[in-house]
Amino acid sequence: MHEASTSNAAPPTTAIATGWGTIFVLALLTNPGAVIGALAPTFVDAFVARGMAVDNAARLGAAELFSIAVTLLFAPLVVNRWDRRILAFCAVIIGTAGQFGSVLVDDPITIGAFRMLAGAGEGAVYALAVAAISSTDTPDRTFSVSVASNLITTTILLAMIVWFAKGSPASAAMIVTGIFVADIQFWFLGYRARQLGKALHPPRRRHQVAGAFP
């Protein structure tokens, strides 16, 4: 009797222990997807500065947001199936390629394809971050820090876009955002790789938590 009760006493925990290093990495992971909504008007202005009609420019801005939304809806199908670190790395590359690619072309259809590509990468990173946050042992604190990071990052990026737009109004928004996604995100993917691996380590499935596997 004693052995039976002991074997069923305490199921293994799946929560990710969140030190400040892990919280910092998760906050950075939410930034690409979270700040785009606030930066979208600057993209529209950039397209207009390139000679595009306002309605077409607005559609291109909406295409990226739509791509983020669709990616977020379908991301749960893969975030617990594949290695999240590999997914994050690929998503950052895709988002960066979309940002810089839309600067290098002039055809509206091709620009729209690049903007949707950027949105897919940003949405995937955001979905991975939210999944990881929900698995932490302090999701409320981690989420609060992430939201604060989003607001601070948006403020900094807007200031940088305004400054760069004085010399290059047609591409400042995409260049600044692309540099942010590439440099900042690759910084923690490399320099903070240990915290990233800890933060993105996928939790075990429900049947494993219940003790189906040793």
N, C-alpha and C positions, 0 to 999 in steps of 0.2 A: 504493500500500500504506500509506504513512504517513498519507494523508488518511483512508482507511477506518478505520484503527485509532483515529485521533483522534476521529472522529465518534461512535464507539461507546464511548469511554473512560469517561465519567463521566455517569451519568444524573442528572437534576436532583433535588435533595433535596426531601423533602416535610415534614421535621420542622419544628415550630414552635420558633423560638428563644425560650427561656424566661428572661427576666429576672425579677427579684423582683416587678415589677409584674404581669406575666402570671401568675406562680405565685399571687400574692395573689388575683387575680380568679378563677382556677380553683378555689382553695380555697373562696372564698365561694360559687361556683356549686354545689359539692357539698353545702353545708350544709343546704339545705331538705330534700332527700331523705334525707340521712344521719342527721339528728338526730331525725326523726319517730319512729323505732322506740323511742328512749329516752324520748321525751316522751309516747308513747301512753298509759301508765298515768295521766298527769295529765289526759288527755282523758276517760278513763273516769271518773275521780273527778269531773270537771266535770259530766258527764252525770248521774251519780248525785246530785250536789248539786242538779240541776234537777228531781229527783223521779223519775228514770228507774230502772227495775229494773237491777240489776247485769248480768244476762245480756244485756239489750238494749244497755246502754252498752258492753259488751265487743264486741258485734257491730258497733257503729258504729265503734269504734276499729279493729277488724279490717278493716272495709270500706276505710278509707283505706290501710292497709298493702297490702291486696290490689290496690287500684287502682295503687299505686306499682309493685308487682311486674309487673302486666300491662303498664303503660306501658313499663317497662324492657325487657320482652320484645319489644315491637313497635317501640320507638323506632329501632332500627337500620334500619328500612325507610325512614325519612324524614330522619335526621340528616345524611346525605350528599347528599340530593336538594334540600333547601331551604336558604335562608340561615339559618345557625345563630343569628345575632343576632336575627333576627325571631322564630325559634322560642323563643329564651330569653325575649324580651320578652313574647310571648304566654303562655308557660308561667308566668311570674311573675304575670301578671294573673290567670290561671286559678287558680293556687294561692292567691293572696290573696283572690279572690272566694269560694273554697270555705271558707277559714278564717273570714272575717267573716260569710259567709252562714249558716253553721251556728250562729252566735250569735243571729241575728235571727229564727229560726223555732223552733217548738216541736214540730212534728209529726215523729215519729221517722223516717218514710220520707223526708221532705224533708231532715232533718238528714243522713241517710245519703247522699242524693244529693249534698249539698254536701261531705260528707267525701270521697266518691269523686272529686268534682271537684278538691278540694284535692290528693288523692293523685295525680291525673293530672298536674297542674301541677308538683308536687314531683318526681315521677318523670321527667318530661320534662327538667326542669332538671338533674337528677342524670345522666341519660343523656347529655345534651349535654356536661356537664363531664367525664365519664369518656371520651367519644369524643375530646375535646380533649386530655385528659391523655395518652392513648395516642399522640397525634400529636406530642408535644413531644420535644425533643432530650434531656431529662432526666426521663423519666417516673417513675423511682424517687424522685427528690427531690421532684418535684411531688406525687406521691401521698402521700409521708410528711408533707409540709406540710399537705395536705388533710385527712388523718386527724387530725393535731394540731389543726387548725382545727375539725373536727367535735367533738372532745372538749371543747375550750375553749368553743365555742359552746353545746354541750349543758349544760355546767356553769353558764354564765351564764344561759341561758334557764330552767333549773330553779330557780335562785335567784330570778329575777324572777317566775316563776309562783307560787312559795311566798309571796313578798311581796304580790303582787297578790291572791292567793287569800284573804288575810285580810279584804279588803273585798268581793270579788266571787268567791266560790268556784265559782259556776255558769258563769262565762265567762272566768276568768283565763287558762286555758291557751290557748284559741282567740285571745283578744285579743293576748296576748304573742306567740304564734307568728305571727299575722297581721301585727302591726306589724313583727316581724323580717323576714318574707318581703317585705313591701312596702317599708319604709324602707331597710333595709340593701341589699336587692337593687337597688332603683331607684337607690340612691346610686351603686353602681358601674356600673349601666347608663348613668347620665348622666355622673357625674364621671369614671369610669374607662372611658368609651366606647372610647377608643383602645386601651387594653390588652384590653378585651373583644373588639373586632374582631380584634385580633391573635391572641388566645387561641382564638377560635372559628372562625377562618378554616379552612374545610374543606380537607383535603388533596386533591391531585389523585388521580384514580383510577389503578389499577395500570397500565392500558395507556398512560396519559399519562406515568407515571414511567418506563416502559420506553423512552420516546422516540418513541412513535407520533405525538405532536404536537410541533411546534417550541416 
